[in-house]
Amino acid sequence: MKRTTKKLVSMLLAVLMLVTVAMPVTASAAVNYVIKNLNAGTWVGQSYKYNGQTGIHYTYYKITVDKAGELDFSYKGDEYGGITLYNSKSDLVNSGTKYSRTYLSANTKNKNIAVEKGTYYLNVSSGSWKYTFKAAVNKDNYRMGKALALKAGATVRICQSPKMNYGRWYKVTLTSKKKLYYATNYGTGNVGSYDSNAYLIEIYNASGKRIETVKNGSEIKYCTKAKLAKGTYYIYVKSNPVYASDRAYAFGNVVTLKWK
């Protein structure tokens, strides 16, 4: 019975979080919020609290990063936990439509988000969450002529924050005739959902001719349709940043790529 009650409470908190995502907090006598600084590695719990006499109270956790990079979130709790991340303080009390935010759930496989230098605000629906920050390491491989060599079996991690959202080129070498197998993974799974072309992979031969194109996917294990001749090939990867509802870029994606 206690387990069932706990599960029902968790489900109600998850529903409440979704409502909060749709309708940001409006400042009034009955709804109050505070902002607390949050350091990397510190666990924090539920932001929402209700008091029958003083109304609804929210705690937003302020995350400040001094350079572009990725926020990687960790979670512990039941399957109903979630967070909302805002990139503007004004959106916390904005009753209009310009919300710049993204949402992660306990079931989101890749809990990472690419961000620019700036300040962000975290709202926790339930469970416990913490974050770590990794500065972006962006190479100058923005065109085929600057492609970086990528060895078979090696994994490259690409932080495509909104201002660093150029496509990346990688050069691979096949030592025999074979199909090219590659695996990619990007973002948080749901942050690219506002963009109909959120994800793009293209394969080119050494002459610069495009062989194959893959669009729209968050986790792909793929191989070329036909065997490729021994030689040099190029993989182009691009993940569009996340649209806020006012069509401004709010957050970016973190992409991984490997091949064999």
C-alpha positions in Angstrom: 0.0 0.0 0.0 2.8 2.4 0.9 4.6 1.6 -2.4 1.4 2.3 -4.4 0.8 5.6 -2.5 4.4 6.7 -3.2 4.0 5.8 -6.9 0.8 7.8 -7.2 2.4 10.8 -5.5 5.3 10.6 -7.9 2.9 10.5 -10.9 1.0 13.5 -9.6 4.3 15.4 -9.3 5.3 14.5 -12.8 1.9 15.8 -14.1 2.4 19.0 -12.1 5.8 19.4 -13.8 4.3 19.2 -17.2 1.7 21.8 -16.3 4.6 24.0 -15.1 6.4 23.6 -18.4 3.3 24.7 -20.2 2.5 27.6 -17.8 5.6 29.3 -16.2 5.3 30.6 -12.7 3.4 33.9 -12.5 4.5 36.2 -9.7 1.6 36.9 -7.3 0.8 36.9 -3.6 0.0 33.1 -3.8 3.0 32.1 -5.9 6.5 32.8 -4.7 10.0 31.7 -5.8 13.6 32.1 -4.7 16.8 31.6 -6.6 19.7 29.7 -5.2 23.2 29.3 -6.6 24.0 25.7 -7.6 27.5 24.3 -7.9 28.6 21.4 -10.0 28.3 18.1 -8.2 25.7 19.2 -5.7 22.5 17.1 -5.5 19.2 19.1 -5.3 15.6 17.9 -4.9 12.1 19.0 -5.7 11.6 22.7 -6.5 7.9 22.8 -5.8 6.4 23.1 -2.3 2.9 24.0 -1.2 1.9 25.7 2.0 -1.9 25.9 2.7 -1.4 29.4 4.2 1.2 31.0 2.1 0.6 29.2 -1.3 3.0 27.8 -3.8 6.7 28.1 -3.4 9.4 27.4 -6.1 13.1 27.2 -5.7 15.0 27.8 -8.9 18.7 26.7 -9.0 21.1 29.1 -10.8 23.8 27.5 -12.9 26.5 29.8 -14.2 29.0 28.7 -16.9 31.9 30.9 -18.0 32.4 29.4 -21.4 30.5 27.3 -24.0 30.3 23.6 -23.2 27.9 20.9 -22.0 25.8 20.4 -18.9 25.7 16.7 -18.1 22.9 15.8 -15.6 22.7 12.8 -13.3 19.5 11.5 -11.7 18.5 9.3 -8.8 14.9 8.5 -7.9 11.8 6.9 -9.5 10.9 6.9 -13.2 8.7 10.0 -12.9 11.4 12.6 -12.1 12.2 15.5 -14.4 13.8 18.9 -14.7 13.2 22.1 -16.7 16.2 24.2 -17.7 15.6 27.9 -18.6 18.2 30.2 -20.2 16.5 33.4 -19.1 15.4 34.6 -15.7 12.6 36.6 -17.2 11.0 33.4 -18.4 10.5 32.2 -14.9 7.6 34.7 -14.4 6.7 35.3 -18.1 3.1 34.8 -18.9 3.7 35.3 -22.6 5.0 32.9 -25.2 8.8 33.5 -25.3 9.9 30.6 -23.2 13.5 29.5 -23.7 13.7 26.2 -22.0 14.2 22.4 -22.4 13.0 19.5 -20.4 14.7 16.3 -19.3 13.0 13.3 -17.7 14.3 10.4 -15.7 13.9 8.2 -18.8 15.9 10.5 -21.0 18.9 8.4 -22.1 21.4 11.1 -22.7 21.0 13.8 -20.1 23.3 16.4 -21.6 22.7 19.8 -23.1 25.1 22.1 -25.0 25.0 25.7 -23.8 26.7 29.0 -24.4 28.5 31.0 -21.7 25.8 32.4 -19.4 23.4 31.8 -16.6 20.7 29.1 -16.5 17.9 28.3 -14.1 16.9 24.8 -13.0 13.5 23.6 -11.8 13.3 20.1 -10.4 9.9 18.3 -10.5 11.0 15.3 -8.4 13.9 13.0 -7.6 17.4 14.3 -7.0 19.6 15.8 -9.7 23.1 17.1 -10.1 25.2 18.4 -13.0 28.8 18.5 -14.2 30.2 20.9 -16.8 32.6 20.2 -19.6 34.0 23.0 -21.7 33.6 22.6 -25.4 36.6 21.5 -27.4 35.7 22.6 -31.0 38.1 21.8 -33.7 38.4 23.7 -37.0 36.9 20.9 -39.1 34.0 23.0 -40.5 34.7 22.0 -44.2 35.8 18.9 -46.0 39.3 20.3 -46.6 39.8 20.5 -42.8 38.3 17.1 -42.0 39.8 15.4 -38.9 41.0 11.8 -39.3 39.0 9.4 -37.2 40.2 5.9 -36.6 38.0 2.9 -36.6 36.5 2.2 -33.2 37.4 5.6 -31.8 34.6 7.8 -30.5 34.5 11.6 -31.1 32.3 13.8 -28.9 31.0 17.0 -30.5 29.5 19.9 -28.5 27.2 21.8 -30.8 26.2 24.8 -28.7 23.9 27.3 -30.5 26.7 29.6 -31.6 29.0 26.7 -32.5 26.4 24.9 -34.6 28.5 24.4 -37.7 28.7 20.9 -39.3 31.8 18.8 -38.6 33.8 16.8 -41.0 35.6 13.6 -40.3 37.9 11.6 -42.6 37.9 7.8 -42.5 40.0 5.2 -44.3 38.8 1.8 -45.4 41.6 -0.7 -45.8 39.4 -3.1 -47.8 36.2 -3.2 -49.7 33.4 -3.2 -47.1 30.2 -1.5 -45.9 30.9 1.5 -43.7 29.2 1.0 -40.3 28.7 4.0 -38.1 26.8 4.9 -34.9 25.7 8.3 -33.7 23.9 9.6 -30.7 22.9 13.2 -29.9 21.3 15.5 -27.4 18.8 14.6 -24.8 16.4 12.8 -27.1 13.6 15.4 -26.9 15.4 18.7 -27.2 15.5 18.6 -31.0 11.8 18.0 -31.4 11.0 21.5 -32.4 13.1 21.2 -35.6 12.0 19.0 -38.5 15.6 18.6 -39.6 17.2 18.3 -36.2 19.8 15.8 -37.3 21.9 15.2 -40.4 24.6 12.7 -41.4 26.1 12.6 -44.9 28.7 10.2 -46.4 31.0 11.5 -49.1 33.7 9.8 -51.3 37.2 11.3 -51.8 36.0 13.2 -54.8 33.5 15.1 -52.7 30.4 13.3 -54.1 27.7 12.6 -51.6 26.9 8.9 -51.3 24.2 8.8 -48.6 22.2 11.0 -46.3 20.4 10.3 -43.1 18.1 12.9 -41.4 16.1 13.0 -38.2 17.1 10.6 -35.6 18.5 10.7 -32.1 20.3 7.3 -31.9 21.3 5.7 -35.1 23.3 2.5 -35.9 23.7 2.5 -39.6 25.7 1.1 -42.5 26.0 2.1 -46.1 23.7 0.4 -48.5 26.5 -1.1 -50.6 30.1 -2.1 -50.0 32.5 0.8 -50.5 35.8 0.4 -52.3 39.0 0.6 -50.4 40.0 4.3 -49.9 39.2 7.5 -48.1 35.7 8.7 -47.2 34.2 11.6 -45.3 31.4 11.7 -42.6 29.6 15.0 -42.2 27.6 15.5 -38.9 25.3 18.3 -38.0 22.7 18.7 -35.3 20.5 21.9 -35.4 20.1 23.7 -32.1 16.9 23.6 -30.1 14.2 26.1 -31.0 12.5 28.1 -28.3 8.8 28.7 -29.0 9.7 32.2 -30.3 12.0 30.4 -32.9 15.1 31.6 -31.2 17.9 29.1 -30.6 17.9 28.2 -26.9 20.1 25.2 -26.4 22.3 22.9 -28.5 23.1 19.2 -28.7 26.0 16.9 -27.8 26.8 14.4 -30.6 28.9 11.3 -30.5 30.2 9.5 -33.5 32.2 6.3 -34.2 32.6 3.9 -37.1 34.0 0.6 -38.0 
